[in-house]
C-alpha cells in the first residue's frame, strides 16, 4: 500500500512537470497542444499531486510533529481548487 501511494506520488510529480512544460510551450506559441492552451490542466495536475503527497506524508509520518507538511499540501490543493473555481486559468 505504501509503495503504491509513493509510486502514485512520483507519477503525479512527473505528470505535473510535463503539464508545466507543455503549458509553457503552448502559452508562448512554440507549439500547440489542445488541452494545454490554458492553465486548467496544470491546475488539475497540481491539485492531484498535492492530495497524493498529503496522503503519502500522513501514512509515512513518524511522529505528530510532522503534521505541518501534509497540511501545507492540502492548503496548496485547496488554493488551486479555489483558483479553478474562480476561473483563473
N, CA, C and O atoms as a CHARMM CRD file, in Angstrom:
* protein
*
  356
    1    1 UNK  N      0.81600  -1.19400   0.00000 PROA 1      0.00000
    2    1 UNK  CA     0.00000   0.00000   0.00000 PROA 1      0.00000
    3    1 UNK  C      0.86300   1.26300   0.00000 PROA 1      0.00000
    4    1 UNK  O      0.61300   2.20200  -0.75600 PROA 1      0.00000
    5    2 UNK  N      1.89300   1.26700   0.87000 PROA 2      0.00000
    6    2 UNK  CA     2.75600   2.42900   0.95300 PROA 2      0.00000
    7    2 UNK  C      3.54400   2.64000  -0.34300 PROA 2      0.00000
    8    2 UNK  O      3.73400   3.77200  -0.78800 PROA 2      0.00000
    9    3 UNK  N      3.99600   1.54300  -0.93400 PROA 3      0.00000
   10    3 UNK  CA     4.75000   1.67400  -2.18200 PROA 3      0.00000
   11    3 UNK  C      3.86200   2.17200  -3.30700 PROA 3      0.00000
   12    3 UNK  O      4.31900   2.92600  -4.16500 PROA 3      0.00000
   13    4 UNK  N      2.61100   1.76700  -3.31800 PROA 4      0.00000
   14    4 UNK  CA     1.68300   2.20200  -4.36500 PROA 4      0.00000
   15    4 UNK  C      1.41200   3.70000  -4.26200 PROA 4      0.00000
   16    4 UNK  O      1.41400   4.40300  -5.27300 PROA 4      0.00000
   17    5 UNK  N      1.18300   4.18500  -3.05700 PROA 5      0.00000
   18    5 UNK  CA     0.93100   5.61500  -2.87000 PROA 5      0.00000
   19    5 UNK  C      2.18200   6.42000  -3.19000 PROA 5      0.00000
   20    5 UNK  O      2.09700   7.49800  -3.77700 PROA 5      0.00000
   21    6 UNK  N      3.34000   5.90100  -2.80500 PROA 6      0.00000
   22    6 UNK  CA     4.58700   6.58300  -3.13000 PROA 6      0.00000
   23    6 UNK  C      4.80500   6.63000  -4.64000 PROA 6      0.00000
   24    6 UNK  O      5.22700   7.65500  -5.17600 PROA 6      0.00000
   25    7 UNK  N      4.52300   5.53900  -5.31500 PROA 7      0.00000
   26    7 UNK  CA     4.65900   5.49800  -6.77800 PROA 7      0.00000
   27    7 UNK  C      3.66300   6.44800  -7.44200 PROA 7      0.00000
   28    7 UNK  O      4.01100   7.13300  -8.40400 PROA 7      0.00000
   29    8 UNK  N      2.43600   6.49400  -6.94000 PROA 8      0.00000
   30    8 UNK  CA     1.44800   7.43300  -7.47500 PROA 8      0.00000
   31    8 UNK  C      1.88300   8.88900  -7.26700 PROA 8      0.00000
   32    8 UNK  O      1.63900   9.74500  -8.11700 PROA 8      0.00000
   33    9 UNK  N      2.51700   9.15300  -6.14700 PROA 9      0.00000
   34    9 UNK  CA     3.02500  10.49500  -5.89400 PROA 9      0.00000
   35    9 UNK  C      4.07400  10.90400  -6.90300 PROA 9      0.00000
   36    9 UNK  O      4.04300  12.02500  -7.41000 PROA 9      0.00000
   37   10 UNK  N      5.00900  10.00700  -7.20500 PROA 10     0.00000
   38   10 UNK  CA     6.05400  10.32900  -8.17900 PROA 10     0.00000
   39   10 UNK  C      5.50600  10.40100  -9.59600 PROA 10     0.00000
   40   10 UNK  O      5.98600  11.19700 -10.40300 PROA 10     0.00000
   41   11 UNK  N      4.51500   9.58700  -9.90900 PROA 11     0.00000
   42   11 UNK  CA     3.86000   9.69400 -11.21700 PROA 11     0.00000
   43   11 UNK  C      3.15500  11.03900 -11.33500 PROA 11     0.00000
   44   11 UNK  O      3.17600  11.66100 -12.39700 PROA 11     0.00000
   45   12 UNK  N      2.53300  11.48800 -10.25200 PROA 12     0.00000
   46   12 UNK  CA     1.90000  12.80100 -10.23900 PROA 12     0.00000
   47   12 UNK  C      2.90900  13.92100 -10.44700 PROA 12     0.00000
   48   12 UNK  O      2.63300  14.88500 -11.16100 PROA 12     0.00000
   49   13 UNK  N      4.07700  13.79600  -9.82400 PROA 13     0.00000
   50   13 UNK  CA     5.13000  14.80300  -9.99800 PROA 13     0.00000
   51   13 UNK  C      5.59400  14.84400 -11.45000 PROA 13     0.00000
   52   13 UNK  O      5.76000  15.92300 -12.02000 PROA 13     0.00000
   53   14 UNK  N      5.80200  13.68400 -12.04300 PROA 14     0.00000
   54   14 UNK  CA     6.24000  13.62700 -13.44300 PROA 14     0.00000
   55   14 UNK  C      5.17600  14.21600 -14.35400 PROA 14     0.00000
   56   14 UNK  O      5.50200  14.97100 -15.27000 PROA 14     0.00000
   57   15 UNK  N      3.90400  13.88500 -14.12300 PROA 15     0.00000
   58   15 UNK  CA     2.83500  14.44100 -14.94800 PROA 15     0.00000
   59   15 UNK  C      2.72700  15.95400 -14.77200 PROA 15     0.00000
   60   15 UNK  O      2.45900  16.67100 -15.73600 PROA 15     0.00000
   61   16 UNK  N      2.93100  16.44200 -13.55400 PROA 16     0.00000
   62   16 UNK  CA     2.87400  17.88200 -13.31400 PROA 16     0.00000
   63   16 UNK  C      4.01200  18.60400 -14.03000 PROA 16     0.00000
   64   16 UNK  O      3.80600  19.68500 -14.58100 PROA 16     0.00000
   65   17 UNK  N      5.19300  18.02700 -14.02600 PROA 17     0.00000
   66   17 UNK  CA     6.31400  18.62700 -14.74800 PROA 17     0.00000
   67   17 UNK  C      6.03900  18.65600 -16.24200 PROA 17     0.00000
   68   17 UNK  O      6.30500  19.65900 -16.90400 PROA 17     0.00000
   69   18 UNK  N      5.50600  17.56100 -16.77600 PROA 18     0.00000
   70   18 UNK  CA     5.17400  17.51600 -18.20100 PROA 18     0.00000
   71   18 UNK  C      4.07600  18.52200 -18.52000 PROA 18     0.00000
   72   18 UNK  O      4.13500  19.20400 -19.54300 PROA 18     0.00000
   73   19 UNK  N      3.07300  18.61900 -17.64700 PROA 19     0.00000
   74   19 UNK  CA     1.99300  19.59700 -17.85700 PROA 19     0.00000
   75   19 UNK  C      2.53400  21.01900 -17.81900 PROA 19     0.00000
   76   19 UNK  O      2.09900  21.86500 -18.59900 PROA 19     0.00000
   77   20 UNK  N      3.47200  21.29100 -16.92700 PROA 20     0.00000
   78   20 UNK  CA     4.07500  22.61800 -16.84400 PROA 20     0.00000
   79   20 UNK  C      4.83100  22.96100 -18.11600 PROA 20     0.00000
   80   20 UNK  O      4.68100  24.05900 -18.65100 PROA 20     0.00000
   81   21 UNK  N      5.63900  22.03300 -18.60000 PROA 21     0.00000
   82   21 UNK  CA     6.41300  22.28300 -19.82000 PROA 21     0.00000
   83   21 UNK  C      5.49200  22.46700 -21.01900 PROA 21     0.00000
   84   21 UNK  O      5.68400  23.39600 -21.80400 PROA 21     0.00000
   85   22 UNK  N      4.49900  21.60300 -21.17300 PROA 22     0.00000
   86   22 UNK  CA     3.58000  21.72400 -22.30900 PROA 22     0.00000
   87   22 UNK  C      2.74200  22.99500 -22.22300 PROA 22     0.00000
   88   22 UNK  O      2.44900  23.61100 -23.24700 PROA 22     0.00000
   89   23 UNK  N      2.35100  23.39500 -21.01300 PROA 23     0.00000
   90   23 UNK  CA     1.59200  24.63300 -20.85800 PROA 23     0.00000
   91   23 UNK  C      2.43600  25.84600 -21.23500 PROA 23     0.00000
   92   23 UNK  O      1.95500  26.75700 -21.90900 PROA 23     0.00000
   93   24 UNK  N      3.68300  25.85600 -20.80200 PROA 24     0.00000
   94   24 UNK  CA     4.55900  26.97700 -21.16300 PROA 24     0.00000
   95   24 UNK  C      4.84000  27.01300 -22.65800 PROA 24     0.00000
   96   24 UNK  O      4.84600  28.08500 -23.26200 PROA 24     0.00000
   97   25 UNK  N      5.07200  25.85800 -23.25600 PROA 25     0.00000
   98   25 UNK  CA     5.32600  25.81700 -24.70100 PROA 25     0.00000
   99   25 UNK  C      4.10800  26.27600 -25.49100 PROA 25     0.00000
  100   25 UNK  O      4.24600  26.97600 -26.49400 PROA 25     0.00000
  101   26 UNK  N      2.92600  25.88900 -25.05000 PROA 26     0.00000
  102   26 UNK  CA     1.70900  26.29200 -25.75400 PROA 26     0.00000
  103   26 UNK  C      1.37200  27.75900 -25.48400 PROA 26     0.00000
  104   26 UNK  O      0.91200  28.46300 -26.38300 PROA 26     0.00000
  105   27 UNK  N      1.59600  28.21600 -24.26700 PROA 27     0.00000
  106   27 UNK  CA     1.28900  29.60800 -23.92900 PROA 27     0.00000
  107   27 UNK  C      2.17200  30.57300 -24.71600 PROA 27     0.00000
  108   27 UNK  O      1.70100  31.61800 -25.16600 PROA 27     0.00000
  109   28 UNK  N      3.43600  30.23500 -24.88200 PROA 28     0.00000
  110   28 UNK  CA     4.35400  31.11000 -25.60700 PROA 28     0.00000
  111   28 UNK  C      4.42500  30.79500 -27.10100 PROA 28     0.00000
  112   28 UNK  O      5.32600  31.26800 -27.79400 PROA 28     0.00000
  113   29 UNK  N      3.48200  30.00000 -27.59500 PROA 29     0.00000
  114   29 UNK  CA     3.28800  29.71700 -29.02500 PROA 29     0.00000
  115   29 UNK  C      4.49200  29.04700 -29.69400 PROA 29     0.00000
  116   29 UNK  O      4.76000  29.28600 -30.87100 PROA 29     0.00000
  117   30 UNK  N      5.21500  28.21200 -28.94700 PROA 30     0.00000
  118   30 UNK  CA     6.25500  27.40700 -29.57000 PROA 30     0.00000
  119   30 UNK  C      5.65400  26.19000 -30.25400 PROA 30     0.00000
  120   30 UNK  O      6.12800  25.75000 -31.30200 PROA 30     0.00000
  121   31 UNK  N      4.61600  25.66000 -29.65200 PROA 31     0.00000
  122   31 UNK  CA     3.88600  24.52700 -30.20100 PROA 31     0.00000
  123   31 UNK  C      2.44300  24.63900 -29.72400 PROA 31     0.00000
  124   31 UNK  O      2.13900  25.45400 -28.85200 PROA 31     0.00000
  125   32 UNK  N      1.55500  23.82900 -30.28700 PROA 32     0.00000
  126   32 UNK  CA     0.16500  23.85900 -29.85100 PROA 32     0.00000
  127   32 UNK  C     -0.25100  22.46300 -29.43300 PROA 32     0.00000
  128   32 UNK  O     -0.19600  21.52100 -30.22300 PROA 32     0.00000
  129   33 UNK  N     -0.66300  22.34100 -28.19300 PROA 33     0.00000
  130   33 UNK  CA    -1.23500  21.11500 -27.66200 PROA 33     0.00000
  131   33 UNK  C     -2.61800  21.49700 -27.14900 PROA 33     0.00000
  132   33 UNK  O     -2.74900  22.39000 -26.31100 PROA 33     0.00000
  133   34 UNK  N     -3.62800  20.83300 -27.64200 PROA 34     0.00000
  134   34 UNK  CA    -5.01800  21.24300 -27.43300 PROA 34     0.00000
  135   34 UNK  C     -5.38300  21.47200 -25.97300 PROA 34     0.00000
  136   34 UNK  O     -5.97100  22.50400 -25.64800 PROA 34     0.00000
  137   35 UNK  N     -5.05800  20.56100 -25.10200 PROA 35     0.00000
  138   35 UNK  CA    -5.50500  20.63700 -23.71700 PROA 35     0.00000
  139   35 UNK  C     -4.61500  21.51400 -22.84300 PROA 35     0.00000
  140   35 UNK  O     -4.93700  21.74800 -21.67800 PROA 35     0.00000
  141   36 UNK  N     -3.52400  21.99200 -23.37600 PROA 36     0.00000
  142   36 UNK  CA    -2.59500  22.78000 -22.57400 PROA 36     0.00000
  143   36 UNK  C     -2.53900  24.23900 -23.02400 PROA 36     0.00000
  144   36 UNK  O     -1.54600  24.92000 -22.76600 PROA 36     0.00000
  145   37 UNK  N     -3.59000  24.73300 -23.69300 PROA 37     0.00000
  146   37 UNK  CA    -3.57400  26.11600 -24.14100 PROA 37     0.00000
  147   37 UNK  C     -3.95400  27.09900 -23.03500 PROA 37     0.00000
  148   37 UNK  O     -3.89400  28.30900 -23.25200 PROA 37     0.00000
  149   38 UNK  N     -4.33900  26.61500 -21.86600 PROA 38     0.00000
  150   38 UNK  CA    -4.53300  27.45600 -20.69100 PROA 38     0.00000
  151   38 UNK  C     -3.99100  26.68700 -19.48100 PROA 38     0.00000
  152   38 UNK  O     -3.40900  25.61300 -19.63300 PROA 38     0.00000
  153   39 UNK  N     -4.18200  27.23200 -18.30700 PROA 39     0.00000
  154   39 UNK  CA    -3.58200  26.63800 -17.11100 PROA 39     0.00000
  155   39 UNK  C     -4.47500  25.60500 -16.43900 PROA 39     0.00000
  156   39 UNK  O     -4.16500  25.16500 -15.33200 PROA 39     0.00000
  157   40 UNK  N     -5.55100  25.21300 -17.06000 PROA 40     0.00000
  158   40 UNK  CA    -6.52300  24.30800 -16.44600 PROA 40     0.00000
  159   40 UNK  C     -5.91800  22.92500 -16.14400 PROA 40     0.00000
  160   40 UNK  O     -6.07000  22.41800 -15.03300 PROA 40     0.00000
  161   41 UNK  N     -5.24600  22.32600 -17.10700 PROA 41     0.00000
  162   41 UNK  CA    -4.63800  21.00600 -16.88500 PROA 41     0.00000
  163   41 UNK  C     -3.50900  21.08100 -15.85900 PROA 41     0.00000
  164   41 UNK  O     -3.32900  20.16500 -15.05600 PROA 41     0.00000
  165   42 UNK  N     -2.76100  22.16400 -15.89200 PROA 42     0.00000
  166   42 UNK  CA    -1.69700  22.33800 -14.90600 PROA 42     0.00000
  167   42 UNK  C     -2.27800  22.44700 -13.50700 PROA 42     0.00000
  168   42 UNK  O     -1.72500  21.87900 -12.56500 PROA 42     0.00000
  169   43 UNK  N     -3.37800  23.16300 -13.35500 PROA 43     0.00000
  170   43 UNK  CA    -4.00600  23.28700 -12.04800 PROA 43     0.00000
  171   43 UNK  C     -4.55200  21.95000 -11.55900 PROA 43     0.00000
  172   43 UNK  O     -4.42800  21.63000 -10.37600 PROA 43     0.00000
  173   44 UNK  N     -5.15100  21.17000 -12.44700 PROA 44     0.00000
  174   44 UNK  CA    -5.64300  19.85100 -12.04900 PROA 44     0.00000
  175   44 UNK  C     -4.49900  18.93100 -11.63800 PROA 44     0.00000
  176   44 UNK  O     -4.62100  18.17400 -10.67400 PROA 44     0.00000
  177   45 UNK  N     -3.39300  18.99600 -12.36700 PROA 45     0.00000
  178   45 UNK  CA    -2.27200  18.12600 -12.01500 PROA 45     0.00000
  179   45 UNK  C     -1.64800  18.53900 -10.68500 PROA 45     0.00000
  180   45 UNK  O     -1.25100  17.67700  -9.90100 PROA 45     0.00000
  181   46 UNK  N     -1.55500  19.84000 -10.41700 PROA 46     0.00000
  182   46 UNK  CA    -1.04900  20.29400  -9.12300 PROA 46     0.00000
  183   46 UNK  C     -1.98800  19.84900  -8.00300 PROA 46     0.00000
  184   46 UNK  O     -1.53500  19.38100  -6.95900 PROA 46     0.00000
  185   47 UNK  N     -3.29000  19.99600  -8.22000 PROA 47     0.00000
  186   47 UNK  CA    -4.26900  19.57700  -7.21500 PROA 47     0.00000
  187   47 UNK  C     -4.12600  18.08200  -6.90000 PROA 47     0.00000
  188   47 UNK  O     -4.05000  17.69500  -5.73300 PROA 47     0.00000
  189   48 UNK  N     -4.09000  17.25900  -7.92900 PROA 48     0.00000
  190   48 UNK  CA    -3.97800  15.81400  -7.71300 PROA 48     0.00000
  191   48 UNK  C     -2.67600  15.41700  -7.05100 PROA 48     0.00000
  192   48 UNK  O     -2.65700  14.56700  -6.16100 PROA 48     0.00000
  193   49 UNK  N     -1.59500  16.02700  -7.48200 PROA 49     0.00000
  194   49 UNK  CA    -0.28900  15.70300  -6.92000 PROA 49     0.00000
  195   49 UNK  C     -0.20800  16.10400  -5.45200 PROA 49     0.00000
  196   49 UNK  O      0.33400  15.35600  -4.63900 PROA 49     0.00000
  197   50 UNK  N     -0.73600  17.26300  -5.10400 PROA 50     0.00000
  198   50 UNK  CA    -0.68600  17.70600  -3.70600 PROA 50     0.00000
  199   50 UNK  C     -1.54000  16.81800  -2.80200 PROA 50     0.00000
  200   50 UNK  O     -1.15600  16.54700  -1.66500 PROA 50     0.00000
  201   51 UNK  N     -2.68400  16.36800  -3.28900 PROA 51     0.00000
  202   51 UNK  CA    -3.51900  15.45700  -2.48100 PROA 51     0.00000
  203   51 UNK  C     -2.80300  14.12200  -2.28200 PROA 51     0.00000
  204   51 UNK  O     -2.78700  13.58500  -1.17500 PROA 51     0.00000
  205   52 UNK  N     -2.21400  13.58900  -3.34300 PROA 52     0.00000
  206   52 UNK  CA    -1.49600  12.31200  -3.22100 PROA 52     0.00000
  207   52 UNK  C     -0.32300  12.44400  -2.25600 PROA 52     0.00000
  208   52 UNK  O     -0.09200  11.55900  -1.43200 PROA 52     0.00000
  209   53 UNK  N      0.42300  13.55400  -2.35800 PROA 53     0.00000
  210   53 UNK  CA     1.55600  13.73600  -1.45600 PROA 53     0.00000
  211   53 UNK  C      1.11500  13.95200  -0.01200 PROA 53     0.00000
  212   53 UNK  O      1.81500  13.54300   0.91500 PROA 53     0.00000
  213   54 UNK  N     -0.02100  14.58100   0.18700 PROA 54     0.00000
  214   54 UNK  CA    -0.51700  14.74300   1.55800 PROA 54     0.00000
  215   54 UNK  C     -0.85700  13.38300   2.16700 PROA 54     0.00000
  216   54 UNK  O     -0.52000  13.10600   3.31900 PROA 54     0.00000
  217   55 UNK  N     -1.52100  12.54800   1.38800 PROA 55     0.00000
  218   55 UNK  CA    -1.83600  11.19000   1.86900 PROA 55     0.00000
  219   55 UNK  C     -0.55100  10.41800   2.12000 PROA 55     0.00000
  220   55 UNK  O     -0.42900   9.70600   3.11700 PROA 55     0.00000
  221   56 UNK  N      0.40700  10.56200   1.21100 PROA 56     0.00000
  222   56 UNK  CA     1.69300   9.87700   1.34900 PROA 56     0.00000
  223   56 UNK  C      2.40600  10.30900   2.63200 PROA 56     0.00000
  224   56 UNK  O      2.94500   9.46500   3.34800 PROA 56     0.00000
  225   57 UNK  N      2.41700  11.58500   2.92400 PROA 57     0.00000
  226   57 UNK  CA     3.10000  12.06600   4.13100 PROA 57     0.00000
  227   57 UNK  C      2.35900  11.69500   5.40500 PROA 57     0.00000
  228   57 UNK  O      2.98600  11.48600   6.44300 PROA 57     0.00000
  229   58 UNK  N      1.03900  11.60900   5.34300 PROA 58     0.00000
  230   58 UNK  CA     0.28400  11.18000   6.52500 PROA 58     0.00000
  231   58 UNK  C      0.58200   9.71700   6.83800 PROA 58     0.00000
  232   58 UNK  O      0.71300   9.34500   8.00500 PROA 58     0.00000
  233   59 UNK  N      0.68900   8.89400   5.81000 PROA 59     0.00000
  234   59 UNK  CA     0.97300   7.46900   6.02700 PROA 59     0.00000
  235   59 UNK  C      2.38300   7.25800   6.55800 PROA 59     0.00000
  236   59 UNK  O      2.58700   6.43800   7.45300 PROA 59     0.00000
  237   60 UNK  N      3.36800   7.99100   6.01600 PROA 60     0.00000
  238   60 UNK  CA     4.76300   7.80400   6.41800 PROA 60     0.00000
  239   60 UNK  C      5.16600   8.66400   7.61800 PROA 60     0.00000
  240   60 UNK  O      6.34400   8.69800   7.97100 PROA 60     0.00000
  241   61 UNK  N      4.23800   9.34300   8.23700 PROA 61     0.00000
  242   61 UNK  CA     4.54300  10.23300   9.35400 PROA 61     0.00000
  243   61 UNK  C      5.08100   9.42900  10.53000 PROA 61     0.00000
  244   61 UNK  O      4.47200   8.44600  10.95400 PROA 61     0.00000
  245   62 UNK  N      6.21400   9.84900  11.04800 PROA 62     0.00000
  246   62 UNK  CA     6.82400   9.11700  12.15500 PROA 62     0.00000
  247   62 UNK  C      6.35300   9.61900  13.52500 PROA 62     0.00000
  248   62 UNK  O      6.26400   8.84800  14.48100 PROA 62     0.00000
  249   63 UNK  N      6.05400  10.91400  13.60700 PROA 63     0.00000
  250   63 UNK  CA     5.53800  11.44400  14.86200 PROA 63     0.00000
  251   63 UNK  C      4.51500  12.53500  14.56100 PROA 63     0.00000
  252   63 UNK  O      4.30400  12.89900  13.40400 PROA 63     0.00000
  253   64 UNK  N      3.89700  13.04000  15.59100 PROA 64     0.00000
  254   64 UNK  CA     2.80900  14.00900  15.41700 PROA 64     0.00000
  255   64 UNK  C      3.31300  15.38300  14.98800 PROA 64     0.00000
  256   64 UNK  O      2.53500  16.17900  14.46300 PROA 64     0.00000
  257   65 UNK  N      4.58600  15.67900  15.19800 PROA 65     0.00000
  258   65 UNK  CA     5.13100  16.98100  14.82700 PROA 65     0.00000
  259   65 UNK  C      5.16900  17.19200  13.32000 PROA 65     0.00000
  260   65 UNK  O      5.14800  18.33600  12.86600 PROA 65     0.00000
  261   66 UNK  N      5.22200  16.15100  12.55400 PROA 66     0.00000
  262   66 UNK  CA     5.33500  16.26400  11.10100 PROA 66     0.00000
  263   66 UNK  C      3.98900  16.46500  10.41500 PROA 66     0.00000
  264   66 UNK  O      3.85300  16.11900   9.24200 PROA 66     0.00000
  265   67 UNK  N      3.01000  17.00000  11.09200 PROA 67     0.00000
  266   67 UNK  CA     1.69100  17.23700  10.50700 PROA 67     0.00000
  267   67 UNK  C      1.68200  18.50100   9.65300 PROA 67     0.00000
  268   67 UNK  O      0.74600  18.70600   8.88000 PROA 67     0.00000
  269   68 UNK  N      2.69600  19.35100   9.77200 PROA 68     0.00000
  270   68 UNK  CA     2.74200  20.61600   9.04300 PROA 68     0.00000
  271   68 UNK  C      2.82200  20.38600   7.53900 PROA 68     0.00000
  272   68 UNK  O      2.15500  21.08800   6.77900 PROA 68     0.00000
  273   69 UNK  N      3.60700  19.43500   7.09900 PROA 69     0.00000
  274   69 UNK  CA     3.80800  19.20600   5.67100 PROA 69     0.00000
  275   69 UNK  C      2.54900  18.70700   4.95300 PROA 69     0.00000
  276   69 UNK  O      2.22100  19.23100   3.88900 PROA 69     0.00000
  277   70 UNK  N      1.83300  17.71600   5.49100 PROA 70     0.00000
  278   70 UNK  CA     0.58100  17.33400   4.82900 PROA 70     0.00000
  279   70 UNK  C     -0.45600  18.44700   4.82600 PROA 70     0.00000
  280   70 UNK  O     -1.19900  18.60300   3.85600 PROA 70     0.00000
  281   71 UNK  N     -0.51200  19.22100   5.90600 PROA 71     0.00000
  282   71 UNK  CA    -1.46100  20.34400   5.94100 PROA 71     0.00000
  283   71 UNK  C     -1.09300  21.37500   4.88500 PROA 71     0.00000
  284   71 UNK  O     -1.97800  21.94700   4.24800 PROA 71     0.00000
  285   72 UNK  N      0.19400  21.61900   4.69200 PROA 72     0.00000
  286   72 UNK  CA     0.64100  22.54600   3.65300 PROA 72     0.00000
  287   72 UNK  C      0.24000  22.05200   2.27100 PROA 72     0.00000
  288   72 UNK  O     -0.20200  22.84100   1.43600 PROA 72     0.00000
  289   73 UNK  N      0.38800  20.76200   2.02100 PROA 73     0.00000
  290   73 UNK  CA    -0.02100  20.20200   0.72900 PROA 73     0.00000
  291   73 UNK  C     -1.52600  20.34800   0.50800 PROA 73     0.00000
  292   73 UNK  O     -1.96500  20.66900  -0.59600 PROA 73     0.00000
  293   74 UNK  N     -2.30400  20.11700   1.54300 PROA 74     0.00000
  294   74 UNK  CA    -3.75800  20.25500   1.42700 PROA 74     0.00000
  295   74 UNK  C     -4.14100  21.71700   1.19800 PROA 74     0.00000
  296   74 UNK  O     -5.06200  22.00000   0.43100 PROA 74     0.00000
  297   75 UNK  N     -3.45000  22.63900   1.85000 PROA 75     0.00000
  298   75 UNK  CA    -3.72600  24.06500   1.63900 PROA 75     0.00000
  299   75 UNK  C     -3.41200  24.46700   0.20800 PROA 75     0.00000
  300   75 UNK  O     -4.18200  25.20100  -0.41200 PROA 75     0.00000
  301   76 UNK  N     -2.28600  23.99200  -0.32700 PROA 76     0.00000
  302   76 UNK  CA    -1.94300  24.28600  -1.72000 PROA 76     0.00000
  303   76 UNK  C     -3.00400  23.71400  -2.65800 PROA 76     0.00000
  304   76 UNK  O     -3.39100  24.36800  -3.62600 PROA 76     0.00000
  305   77 UNK  N     -3.47400  22.50500  -2.38100 PROA 77     0.00000
  306   77 UNK  CA    -4.51900  21.90000  -3.21000 PROA 77     0.00000
  307   77 UNK  C     -5.81100  22.69900  -3.12100 PROA 77     0.00000
  308   77 UNK  O     -6.48500  22.89200  -4.13300 PROA 77     0.00000
  309   78 UNK  N     -6.16800  23.16400  -1.93000 PROA 78     0.00000
  310   78 UNK  CA    -7.39800  23.95500  -1.77200 PROA 78     0.00000
  311   78 UNK  C     -7.29200  25.29600  -2.48100 PROA 78     0.00000
  312   78 UNK  O     -8.25600  25.74200  -3.10300 PROA 78     0.00000
  313   79 UNK  N     -6.14100  25.94200  -2.39900 PROA 79     0.00000
  314   79 UNK  CA    -5.94700  27.21400  -3.08600 PROA 79     0.00000
  315   79 UNK  C     -6.02200  27.02000  -4.59500 PROA 79     0.00000
  316   79 UNK  O     -6.60200  27.84100  -5.30500 PROA 79     0.00000
  317   80 UNK  N     -5.44000  25.94500  -5.07600 PROA 80     0.00000
  318   80 UNK  CA    -5.51400  25.64000  -6.50900 PROA 80     0.00000
  319   80 UNK  C     -6.96000  25.41700  -6.93400 PROA 80     0.00000
  320   80 UNK  O     -7.38200  25.89900  -7.98500 PROA 80     0.00000
  321   81 UNK  N     -7.71600  24.69100  -6.12400 PROA 81     0.00000
  322   81 UNK  CA    -9.12200  24.46100  -6.43800 PROA 81     0.00000
  323   81 UNK  C     -9.92000  25.76800  -6.37800 PROA 81     0.00000
  324   81 UNK  O    -10.84300  25.96700  -7.16800 PROA 81     0.00000
  325   82 UNK  N     -9.57100  26.64700  -5.45700 PROA 82     0.00000
  326   82 UNK  CA   -10.23400  27.95400  -5.37300 PROA 82     0.00000
  327   82 UNK  C    -10.00400  28.74900  -6.65800 PROA 82     0.00000
  328   82 UNK  O    -10.93900  29.34700  -7.19100 PROA 82     0.00000
  329   83 UNK  N     -8.77000  28.76100  -7.15700 PROA 83     0.00000
  330   83 UNK  CA    -8.48900  29.47500  -8.39300 PROA 83     0.00000
  331   83 UNK  C     -9.19500  28.84100  -9.58900 PROA 83     0.00000
  332   83 UNK  O     -9.59600  29.54100 -10.51900 PROA 83     0.00000
  333   84 UNK  N     -9.34700  27.52800  -9.56600 PROA 84     0.00000
  334   84 UNK  CA   -10.09400  26.88100 -10.64200 PROA 84     0.00000
  335   84 UNK  C    -11.56200  27.25400 -10.55500 PROA 84     0.00000
  336   84 UNK  O    -12.20500  27.47200 -11.58300 PROA 84     0.00000
  337   85 UNK  N    -12.10300  27.33000  -9.35200 PROA 85     0.00000
  338   85 UNK  CA   -13.49800  27.70700  -9.15700 PROA 85     0.00000
  339   85 UNK  C    -13.75000  29.15400  -9.59300 PROA 85     0.00000
  340   85 UNK  O    -14.81100  29.47100 -10.13100 PROA 85     0.00000
  341   86 UNK  N    -12.77600  30.02000  -9.35700 PROA 86     0.00000
  342   86 UNK  CA   -12.89500  31.42100  -9.73100 PROA 86     0.00000
  343   86 UNK  C    -12.54100  31.66300 -11.20200 PROA 86     0.00000
  344   86 UNK  O    -12.49800  32.81000 -11.64700 PROA 86     0.00000
  345   87 UNK  N    -12.28900  30.59400 -11.95300 PROA 87     0.00000
  346   87 UNK  CA   -11.99500  30.64100 -13.39500 PROA 87     0.00000
  347   87 UNK  C    -10.72300  31.44600 -13.70000 PROA 87     0.00000
  348   87 UNK  O    -10.69500  32.23400 -14.64400 PROA 87     0.00000
  349   88 UNK  N     -9.68500  31.24300 -12.90200 PROA 88     0.00000
  350   88 UNK  CA    -8.40000  31.87100 -13.16800 PROA 88     0.00000
  351   88 UNK  C     -7.54300  30.83700 -13.88600 PROA 88     0.00000
  352   88 UNK  O     -6.70000  30.18000 -13.27500 PROA 88     0.00000
  353   89 UNK  N     -7.76800  30.70300 -15.18300 PROA 89     0.00000
  354   89 UNK  CA    -6.94800  29.80800 -15.99300 PROA 89     0.00000
  355   89 UNK  C     -6.90200  30.25700 -17.40900 PROA 89     0.00000
  356   89 UNK  O     -6.25400  29.61900 -18.23800 PROA 89     0.00000
